[in-house]
Amino acid sequence: MNQPHSVDHARIERAVREILAAVGEDPDREGLLETPARVARMYAEMFSGLHQDPRVHLQKAFQEKYDEIVLVRDIAFNSVCEHHLLPFMGHAHIGYMPDGRVLGLSKLARVVEAVSHRPQVQERMTEQIADLLEHDLGAKGVAVVVEATHTCMTIRGVRKPGSLCVTSAMKGVFRSNVSSRAEVMSLIYGSRRQ
């Protein structure tokens, strides 16, 4: 269920004005006058997942005898690295092996959306998505692979554009059965890796 929305826009605006002044800018300069309000709205949007329960998207599943892999690849997402408050973005690939219940495919994208819109690290995001599907859907197996570019690594610090972080979380049969794991990874990457 959704939690009460509790973003304090006025507090964010004050903080942004202070940051602008701290870096040597004039927050009253014409081009910056509306920046604090814009940043507050942006943060409310980018961190909206803090006020959502992704489990709500897993409540409606359908009884189905299907017991092979269901996979949705290339679910685009944007998130924010909790270490530098800079964006990271990429794609999530989610596969699961049903145990009598299947989800509407858009529900997987909605889970990614809710989980990704909060400050975090990619490793935690990957694990949270897999845990949610394993526990709330009751699947025989869950495979989540997340690929992302982190601006905290590409535009600052080491400055290595084009680098990609890949994380995975395997649950159930995808963790315990080598051939099931190989099959789901082949479905994710088979036609892409030469």
C-alpha positions in Angstrom: 0.0 0.0 0.0 1.2 3.5 -0.6 2.5 5.4 2.4 1.6 9.0 3.0 3.5 11.4 0.7 5.9 13.3 2.9 8.4 15.2 0.7 9.1 18.6 2.3 9.5 20.8 -0.7 10.2 24.0 1.3 13.0 22.3 3.2 14.6 21.1 -0.1 14.3 24.6 -1.6 16.1 26.1 1.4 18.8 23.5 1.2 19.3 24.0 -2.6 19.6 27.8 -2.0 22.3 27.1 0.6 24.2 24.7 -1.7 24.2 27.4 -4.5 25.5 30.0 -2.1 28.1 27.5 -0.7 29.6 26.9 -4.2 29.9 30.6 -4.8 26.7 31.2 -6.8 24.1 33.9 -6.3 20.8 32.0 -5.6 19.0 35.3 -6.4 20.4 35.5 -9.9 17.7 35.4 -12.5 18.6 32.1 -14.0 18.7 30.4 -10.5 15.6 32.0 -9.0 13.3 29.0 -9.8 16.1 26.3 -9.4 15.3 25.4 -5.8 11.6 24.8 -6.6 12.6 22.8 -9.7 15.0 20.6 -7.7 12.4 20.0 -5.0 9.9 18.8 -7.7 12.7 16.7 -9.3 13.6 15.0 -5.9 9.9 14.3 -5.2 9.7 12.5 -8.5 13.1 10.7 -8.4 12.5 9.5 -4.8 8.8 8.7 -5.2 9.6 5.0 -4.5 10.3 5.9 -0.9 6.5 6.4 -0.5 5.4 3.3 -2.4 5.1 -0.3 -1.5 6.1 -2.3 -4.6 4.3 -5.3 -3.2 1.0 -3.7 -4.3 1.9 -4.7 -7.9 2.3 -8.3 -7.0 -1.1 -8.8 -5.3 -3.0 -9.7 -8.5 -1.6 -12.8 -10.1 -3.4 -15.3 -12.3 -3.7 -19.0 -11.9 -2.0 -20.7 -14.8 -0.4 -24.1 -15.3 2.5 -22.6 -17.2 5.8 -23.8 -15.5 8.5 -22.6 -17.9 10.5 -19.3 -17.7 8.7 -16.0 -18.1 11.2 -13.2 -18.9 10.8 -9.5 -19.5 14.1 -8.0 -20.8 15.2 -4.4 -21.1 13.0 -2.7 -18.5 14.4 0.8 -18.5 14.9 2.5 -15.2 16.5 5.5 -13.6 17.7 5.6 -10.0 20.0 7.7 -7.7 23.2 6.5 -6.2 23.0 7.1 -2.4 26.7 7.9 -2.1 26.8 11.0 -4.4 23.1 11.6 -5.1 23.8 11.3 -8.8 21.7 9.3 -11.2 22.4 5.8 -12.5 20.3 4.4 -15.3 20.0 1.2 -17.3 17.9 -1.9 -17.9 16.6 -4.6 -15.7 15.9 -8.1 -17.0 13.5 -10.2 -14.8 12.8 -13.9 -15.3 10.8 -16.2 -13.1 9.6 -19.7 -13.1 5.9 -19.8 -12.0 4.5 -22.2 -9.5 0.9 -22.0 -10.6 0.6 -18.2 -10.7 1.7 -15.7 -13.3 1.8 -11.9 -13.2 0.7 -9.4 -15.8 3.9 -8.4 -17.6 3.5 -4.7 -16.8 3.6 -5.6 -13.1 7.3 -6.5 -13.4 8.0 -3.1 -14.9 6.0 -1.4 -12.1 8.0 -3.2 -9.4 11.2 -2.0 -11.0 9.8 1.5 -11.2 8.8 1.6 -7.5 12.1 0.0 -6.3 14.4 2.2 -8.5 12.9 5.5 -7.4 14.8 5.9 -4.1 18.4 6.6 -3.1 20.3 3.3 -3.1 23.0 1.1 -4.6 22.5 -1.1 -7.6 23.3 -4.3 -5.6 20.5 -3.7 -3.1 18.0 -2.7 -5.9 18.8 -6.0 -7.7 18.4 -8.1 -4.5 15.2 -6.3 -3.5 13.4 -7.0 -6.8 14.4 -10.6 -6.6 13.3 -11.0 -3.0 9.9 -9.4 -3.7 9.2 -11.7 -6.5 10.4 -14.8 -4.7 8.4 -14.1 -1.5 5.3 -12.4 -2.8 4.7 -14.3 -6.1 5.9 -17.6 -4.7 7.8 -18.5 -7.9 9.9 -21.6 -8.1 12.8 -19.4 -9.2 13.6 -15.8 -9.8 16.4 -14.3 -11.9 17.1 -10.5 -11.9 20.0 -9.0 -13.9 20.5 -5.2 -13.8 22.8 -3.3 -16.1 23.5 0.4 -15.4 25.7 3.3 -16.1 26.6 5.3 -13.0 27.1 9.0 -13.5 29.0 9.1 -10.2 31.7 7.1 -12.1 31.3 8.6 -15.6 31.1 12.4 -15.0 33.2 12.7 -11.8 36.0 10.9 -10.0 37.5 8.3 -12.3 35.5 9.7 -15.3 35.1 6.5 -17.3 32.2 7.0 -19.7 30.9 3.8 -21.3 31.5 1.7 -18.2 28.6 -0.6 -17.2 27.9 -2.2 -13.9 26.1 -5.6 -14.0 24.5 -7.2 -11.0 22.5 -10.3 -10.6 20.3 -12.1 -8.0 19.3 -15.7 -8.5 16.7 -17.3 -6.3 15.2 -20.8 -6.1 15.9 -23.1 -9.2 18.0 -20.4 -10.9 20.4 -20.5 -7.9 20.3 -24.3 -7.3 20.1 -25.7 -10.8 23.0 -24.9 -13.2 21.0 -25.7 -16.4 18.0 -23.5 -15.3 20.4 -20.7 -14.6 22.2 -21.2 -18.0 18.8 -21.2 -19.7 17.6 -17.9 -18.2 21.0 -16.2 -18.9 20.9 -17.5 -22.5 17.4 -16.0 -22.8 18.7 -12.6 -21.5 21.9 -12.4 -23.4 21.8 -15.1 -26.1 21.1 -13.0 -29.1 23.3 -10.1 -27.9 26.6 -11.6 -27.1 28.7 -12.6 -30.1 
